[in-house]
Amino acid sequence: MGRKILGLVIHSGGGKLPLLMSTAELGTDILREVSRSFYLTLRLLPSEFRAPLSLGYLLARMSDTIADAGLVDPGRRRDLLEQFRLIIGNPEQGDLACRFTSSLPGELEGKGLSRGEWDLVLRAGDCFEWLGSIDERCAKEIRTVVGIITEGQRWDLERFSGGEVVRLEDDEELETYAYQVAGSVGEFWTRIGFICSEQFSREQREVLLEWGANYGKGLQLVNILRDIPEDLEKGRCYLPGVEPVNPEELLTQLPRWHERARALLADGLRYTESLVGSRIKVSTGLPALLGLKTLKRLQGASWEELQSGVKISRRVVKGSLLEAYARSSPWLPGSWKGVARKALSED
């Protein structure tokens, strides 16, 4: 007989079997199941960047799965997130990790998870094992960013715990939340970039950290603007204000948030322009192009159109990928800056 610890089977004789799922499979099959769009971005990365960024995403997606398991009592979800945070924050929490990964499927089975989310839950131990085996500098950055994201998710559970629709009070509250769950990812991307390559960017690190944080916040804001009706059904209104929530009033607030999102994404385009290497530029700039195209479709959309769901087509995604390749070519210097100027000039 043996016992499973962090994805390994340990036998009484001291031998150990290989991981139940290799890191290569985690970074391909499972990653593709939980995020088809971000999977494309990560697969475009040079190989040295791909592993830590893929693992960071999988762990953040795991905590998001726990936070969003709507059929689980909110208090229990907060408890599970706290256990997850303790494991991520302390490499010595092996016993807690073992208990957590063993009990998590039972906590979430039949609670409305997608197939990809469920597969990720079953492989939680393998993700923790991967984290324990990765380069220490990268592992430290992964633990930091996932900790910040988990704090944002825990805040979200607590802030929107009432039975009625809860609305954020001011812009600062929204900006803080957007930083925690996405802006911190831009900083993480930057730090991993410089760990993997001293020639990651031609820009100073501090400037790039600021642009990266703004980029992540911009992508999160696009998600919020796209999902307003869906969030309202869940009792959440991320657009701040003191008025009672109603569609007419929310529609009047949208233009200034569209403008804010474009400004933040423009920093993402400046970020992309500063990078060294075509592949890293393509993978970094593609989400900004998709975000801007989504914003263009959101601009002027009626409430009924927002309820139906504003999305960009596969054809637009493919076209954006080709555009990202073209703008990242070494014979088109300054091309990403041009997109940033255009984004800021739009009404």
N, C-alpha and C positions, 0 to 999 in steps of 0.2 A: 504494500500500500504506500501511497505517497500523498503529498499535499501540495496544492498549487500556490506559489508565492510569486506575485508580480509576473505572471505569465510563464513561470518555469514550473516543472514538476520535480520536486525534490524527493529522492528516495532515501530510505533508511541507510542504505549502503554508501551514501555520499555522492553517488553519480547524479548527473542531471541531463534531462532530455533537452533538445533544442526548443527555442521559443515556439509556441503554438502557431503564431503567425509571424513571419519575418517582417522586419521594418520596411522592406521593399513593398510588401503587400499592404501594409498599413498606409504607406505613402502613395499607393495607387488605387487599389480597389475600394478600401474604406473611405479614403479621401474623396474619391469621385462620387461615392454614394451620398455623402453628407453635403457636398458643395460642388455642383457641376461647373459653376462659373468660376469660383476661386480656384478650383482644381486646374482649370486651364491656365490661369495666371502662374500657379506654382510649377506646373509642368514646363512652362516656358523658361524657367530660371536656369542659369548654369548649375551644374550638379553640386558644386561646393556650397551653394546657398540653399539648395532645395530641402535638405534633410532637417535642419533646425527650424526653418520657416514652416515646413509641413507639420512637424511635430507640435510646434506652438499652436498652429491652427487646430489640430485635432484635439488638443487638451482644452483649448478655449471652446471648441464646439461641444465637448463633453459637458463642461460646466453649463453651457447654454441649454443643452438638452435637459439637464436637471432643473434649471431655473424655469424652463418653459413647459414642464410636464404638468399641464393644467389640471389633470385628473388626480394629482397628488396634492394633499393639503399644503397650503403655502408655508405653514410652520415647519412641516417636515422637509419641504424643499430647502428652506433656510438651514435646517440642521445638516442636510446632505451637502449643501454648498460649503458650510463651515468645515466639515470633515475634509472635503476636497481641498479647500484652501490650506488647511493644516498640512496635508500630504504634500502639496505643491511647494509650500513655503519651507519645509524642513526635510532634507534628504534622509534624515535618520528615522522618519516615521514609517519604517517598514512594517511593523505589526499592524498599525492603523490602516496602511495601504492594503494589506492582505485582507483584513476584515471588510474594508470598504468595497474592494473589487469583488469579494465573494457575495456580499449582500446586495449590491446595487441592482443586479438583474431582478431579484425578487421585489425590490422597491418599485421598479419601473415597468415590470411586465404587465401588459394589458392596459397601460396608461396613455395610449394614443400616440406612441412614438412611431416615426416612419421606419421603414426597413433599414435605411442607412444609420439612423440614430440608434436603433436596437443593436445592430452589428457593432457599432462603436462602443456601446455599453458593455457588450460581451467581451470586447478586446481592451477594456480599461487597464487590466493588468499588464498587457503587452505595451501599452503606451507609457505606463510608469517605468517599465523595464527599459524601454528605449531612452527615456529621459535619464535614467541612471547610467546609461552607457555612452551618452553623447559627450562631446568635448565640454570640459567644465565651464569654460567661458560662455559657450552657447547655452548650456544648461542653466547657468545663473540668469541669463537674460530671459530665457523661457519662463523660469519660475517667477521672475519679477513681473513680466507683462501679464501672465495668466493670473497672478495675484491681483493686479490692478483691475483686470476685466471682471474677475469674480466679485470684487468689491462693488463694481458697478451693477452687476446682476443682482447682488444681495440688496443694494439700495433700491433697485427697481421693484423687487418683491415687497419691500417694506413701504415704499412710497405709494404704491398702487394697491394697497391691501384692503381698501374699503369696498363695500358692495356697489357704490355708485361710481360714476365717472369722476376720476381725479385728474385735475389739470395742473401742470407745472406753473409756478408763480411768476418766474422771471427768466430773462435770457441766460443769466449766469447759471441757473440750475440746469438748463438744457445743455449749455456749453460744457459744464462739468461732467454730465452724464456722457455726452458724446466723446469727450476725451477719454473717460475711463474705459468705455467699451470699444473704442475704435482709434482715437487719437494716439493712445498708448501703443497701438500696433504700428503706427508710422514711426514712432521712436524706436520700437523694437526692430523693425525692418532696417533702420539706419545703423543701429549698433551691431546687428548681425552682419550687415554689409561690410562694416569696417573690420570686424573680426575676421571675416573670410578673405578680405582683400584690402590692403592699405591704399590701393588705387580705386576704391569704390566710387568716389566722387571727386570732382574738381572743386567743389564748394567746401567751405569750412564746416566742420562737424556741427557746431552749435547752430549755424543757420539751417543746416539740413535737418537737424532734430526738430526745429520749429516748423519748417515746411512739412516734414513728415507727420507731425502731430496734427497740423491743419488739414492735411490731405485725408487722414483717417476720419477726422471730424466731418469733413465734407461728404465723404461716402456714407457715413452714418446718417447725416442730415437728409441726404437723398432718400435713403431707406425710410426715414420717418415721414417725409413728405409724400412718398408713394403709398405708405400703408396707413394713412390717417383713418379711413373708415374702419379698417380691420382692427386697429388699435382701440378705437372707440367701443367696438363691440366687446372688447376685453376690459373695458373700464379705464383705459389709458388715453390721455391727451398730452402729448409731449410739447405741443406748441403752447408757449406760456401766455397767460392772460388772467384777468380777474372776472371777465364776463362769463356767464353760464355758457356751456358748450353748445353750439348749434352750428349747422353747416354754413349758413349765410355769413356768420361772423368769422368763422375759420377761413372761408374763401377770401375774405378781405385781408387776412394776415399773410396769405401765401406769397405774394410778390416779394416782400422783403426777405423772406426766408429762401426763396429761389435765388435772390441776389447774394445772400450770405453763402449759400452752398456753392455758387459759381466762384466766388472769391476764394473760398477754401480749396476748391478743386484746382483753381489756377495755381496755387502754391504747389499742388501735386504735380502739375505740368512743369513748373520751374524745377522741382525736385528731379523729375525724370530727365530733363535736359542736362542736368549737371552730372549725370552718371556716366561711368566709363564702361563701354561695352554695349553692343547692340542688343544682345539677349536680355540683359538686365533692364535695359531701357524699355523693350517691348513689354516684358512682364510687369514692370512698374507702371508704365503709362496706360496700359489697356484699361484698367478699372476707371481711370479718370475720363477716358473717351466714352465709355459706356455710361458713366454717371452723367456726363454732360448731355448725351443723347436722351437719357431718361428725363432729365430736367426739361429739355426742350419739349418732350411730349406732355410733361406735367403742366407746363405753362399754359394757362388758359383752359385747362380741363375742367369740365363741369363736375358737380358733386356725383352725378350718376356715373360719369366716366371713371371717377376715382373709385367708386364702389365696385365697378366692374373689373377694375385692376388695370393700371397703366403699365405696360411692359414693352420692351423692345424685342423685335423678332430675331429669330436665329440668323436671318439674312443680315440684319444690322450688326449682330455680333460678329459674324464672319467678315463683314466689311470693315468693322472697327479693328479687327485683328490685322487685316491687310494694311490698314492705315497706320497702325502702330509699327508694323515692320517697315513701312516706307519712311515714316518720320524718324525711325531709329537708325536709318542707313547713314554711314559715315559721310557720304557725299551730299547730305542734306543738313548741314549744320544750322542750328537755330530754329529748326522746324517745330519743335515742341513749344518754344517760346511764342511762336506765332499763334498756336492754338490757345495759349493762355491769354494773349492780347484780345483775341476774338471773343473768348468767353466773357471777359470783363467788359467788353463793349456792347454786349447784347442787353437789350431792355428786359 
